[in-house]
């Protein structure tokens, strides 16, 4: 086999795995980000583009900041806590 044939053969073997990776990881992440800029659709009303308004509401919500702080503490405490989960992280 020539070098070009080996190169092409390698990429053809890699193509199905790369397509599955994109299909099951990258596509959902991109569509989730896209839909986060839209309002939530209701029964008779489709979703509407609202821009960063959803993120503004999230930044103004004190419960979000409390849960983010709590999750951050649990993530930081977990590696040093051994097998026991700290009571605040349950």
Residue pairs with C-beta under 8 A, 6 or more apart in sequence:
1 9
35 47
36 54
36 55
37 49
37 50
37 51
37 52
37 54
38 47
38 48
38 49
38 50
39 47
39 48
39 49
39 50
39 54
40 47
41 47
58 64
70 88
70 89
73 88
73 89
74 86
74 88
74 89
77 86
77 89
78 85
78 86
78 89
